[in-house]
């Protein structure tokens, strides 16, 4: 026991603490009764309300409402196509905006050059 140091001391201290805790816990039950009963009743009420709502909640789709793999692939392809269209429209919008700004600058330069020449 000498070579083990505080290990054995801690082991037996923990064992004693657990025994004391168990005795206090059991003694408290005898002295004070069941403190958790009101909480248990509230929990049971909440569970019963949830059970009443359970049929109203849809947790899964009926097998006839599920899509086949081909339908899912087709929908995915349509979504990808739509994303590509949106991206190309954004690029074309940006190009149109850029062209308009360049044309406006060119007009301003031409009009200012004409005004300064005459």
Secondary structure by P-SEA (a helix, b strand, c coil): cccccaaaaaaaaaaaaaaaaaaaaaaaaaaccccaaaaaaaaaaaaaaaaaacccccccccccccccaaaaaaaaaaaaaaaaaaaaaaaaaaaaaaaaaaaaaaaaaaaaaaaaac
